[in-house]
């Protein structure tokens, strides 16, 4: 079987298990683990403006997103605030504690992700991330640039 006809599902499953093994322990104790981290990364970046938009972007059931946001709010990482552009909505905003938590975890998660992609060199990892995000129809959720932006914002 050639590389182009190899079982994509099997490869993705293997990679996902490796990712979970490497990243999961870094996010122990964080509300909802990797899903909570991804959500708060989006909130810190200022996207999207509402809980419903976050749920749609991240592929999380709207009811589950309510519980996830409730837990981020309870942990002091986020707040629900009136949306100044649409009074019918409440936007999710990261607190200082939330931005600090993402800043502290960003590097650890990036290292764990690199370990999960350990069979690829640096250029291959960058290409793989770009292609995976393109195939998924997403912009990147977690990149070195995003880490730098958070770190820089915390230093101000």
C-alpha positions as CSV (number, residue, x, y, z in Angstrom):
1,X,0.0,0.0,0.0
2,X,1.4,3.4,-0.9
3,X,1.5,6.4,1.4
4,X,-1.4,8.0,-0.5
5,X,-3.7,5.0,-0.1
6,X,-2.8,4.2,3.6
7,X,-5.7,4.2,6.0
8,X,-6.2,7.8,7.0
9,X,-8.6,6.9,9.8
10,X,-6.1,4.5,11.4
11,X,-3.3,7.1,11.1
12,X,-5.5,9.8,12.6
13,X,-6.6,7.5,15.4
14,X,-3.0,6.7,16.3
15,X,-2.0,10.3,16.2
16,X,-4.9,11.3,18.3
17,X,-4.1,8.7,21.0
18,X,-0.5,10.0,21.0
19,X,-1.7,13.6,21.2
20,X,-4.0,12.7,24.2
21,X,-1.1,10.8,25.9
22,X,1.3,13.8,25.5
23,X,-1.1,16.8,26.0
24,X,-3.6,15.3,28.5
25,X,-1.3,15.3,31.5
26,X,-0.3,19.0,30.8
27,X,-4.0,19.9,31.2
28,X,-4.9,17.8,34.2
29,X,-7.0,19.9,36.5
30,X,-7.9,22.4,33.8
31,X,-11.7,22.6,33.4
32,X,-12.7,20.1,30.7
33,X,-9.0,19.4,29.8
34,X,-8.0,19.9,26.2
35,X,-11.5,21.1,25.2
36,X,-11.6,23.7,27.9
37,X,-8.0,24.8,27.0
38,X,-9.0,25.1,23.3
39,X,-12.1,27.1,24.2
40,X,-10.2,29.5,26.5
41,X,-7.5,29.9,23.7
42,X,-10.3,31.1,21.4
43,X,-11.6,33.4,24.1
44,X,-8.2,34.9,24.9
45,X,-7.7,35.5,21.1
46,X,-11.0,37.4,21.2
47,X,-12.9,35.0,18.9
48,X,-15.8,34.3,18.5
49,X,-17.9,36.8,20.3
50,X,-20.6,34.5,21.8
51,X,-21.1,31.2,23.4
52,X,-23.1,29.9,20.5
53,X,-20.4,31.0,18.0
54,X,-17.7,29.3,20.2
55,X,-19.7,26.1,20.2
56,X,-20.1,26.2,16.4
57,X,-16.4,27.0,15.8
58,X,-15.1,24.2,18.1
59,X,-17.7,21.6,17.2
60,X,-19.1,21.4,20.7
61,X,-22.8,20.8,21.4
62,X,-24.4,24.1,22.6
63,X,-25.7,22.5,25.8
64,X,-22.2,21.1,26.6
65,X,-20.7,24.5,25.8
66,X,-22.9,26.1,28.5
67,X,-21.5,23.7,31.1
68,X,-17.9,24.2,29.8
69,X,-18.3,28.0,30.0
70,X,-19.9,27.7,33.5
71,X,-16.9,25.8,34.7
72,X,-14.4,28.3,33.1
73,X,-16.4,31.2,34.8
74,X,-16.4,29.3,38.1
75,X,-12.6,28.8,37.9
76,X,-12.2,32.5,37.4
77,X,-10.8,32.1,33.8
78,X,-13.6,33.8,31.9
79,X,-16.7,36.0,32.3
80,X,-19.9,36.5,30.5
81,X,-20.4,40.1,29.6
82,X,-23.0,42.0,27.6
83,X,-21.9,42.2,24.0
84,X,-21.5,45.9,23.1
85,X,-22.3,45.2,19.5
86,X,-25.5,43.0,20.1
87,X,-27.4,43.6,23.3
88,X,-29.2,40.2,22.8
89,X,-25.9,38.4,23.3
90,X,-23.5,37.9,26.1
91,X,-19.9,37.5,25.0
92,X,-17.3,35.4,26.7
93,X,-14.2,37.3,27.9
94,X,-11.0,36.0,29.4
95,X,-10.1,37.3,32.8
96,X,-6.6,38.2,33.8
97,X,-6.4,34.8,35.5
98,X,-7.6,33.1,32.3
99,X,-5.0,34.9,30.2
100,X,-2.3,34.0,32.7
101,X,-3.4,30.3,32.7
102,X,-3.2,30.2,28.9
103,X,0.2,31.9,29.0
104,X,1.5,29.4,31.5
105,X,0.1,26.4,29.6
106,X,0.8,27.5,26.1
107,X,4.5,26.5,26.0
108,X,3.8,23.2,27.8
109,X,1.1,22.3,25.3
110,X,3.3,23.3,22.3
111,X,6.1,21.0,23.6
112,X,3.7,18.1,24.2
113,X,2.3,18.6,20.7
114,X,5.8,18.6,19.2
115,X,6.5,15.4,21.1
116,X,3.3,13.8,19.6
117,X,4.6,14.8,16.2
118,X,8.1,13.6,17.1
119,X,8.6,11.6,14.0
120,X,8.5,14.8,11.9
121,X,11.2,17.4,11.7
122,X,10.4,21.0,12.5
123,X,9.5,22.0,8.9
124,X,7.4,18.9,8.5
125,X,5.5,19.7,11.7
126,X,4.8,23.2,10.5
127,X,3.6,21.9,7.1
128,X,1.5,19.2,8.8
129,X,-0.2,21.7,11.0
130,X,-1.0,24.0,8.1
131,X,-2.4,21.2,6.0
132,X,-4.4,19.7,8.9
133,X,-6.0,23.1,9.6
134,X,-6.7,23.6,6.0
135,X,-8.3,20.1,5.7
136,X,-10.3,20.7,8.8
137,X,-11.5,24.0,7.4
138,X,-10.1,25.9,10.4
139,X,-7.6,28.6,11.2
140,X,-5.0,27.4,13.7
141,X,-6.3,27.1,17.3
142,X,-2.8,26.8,18.9
143,X,0.3,28.1,17.2
144,X,3.7,29.5,18.3
145,X,2.4,32.9,17.1
146,X,-0.6,32.6,19.4
147,X,1.7,31.7,22.3
148,X,3.9,34.8,21.6
149,X,0.8,37.1,21.4
150,X,-0.4,35.8,24.8
151,X,3.0,36.1,26.4
152,X,3.5,39.6,25.0
153,X,0.1,40.7,26.2
154,X,0.9,39.4,29.7
155,X,4.1,41.4,29.8
156,X,2.3,44.7,29.2
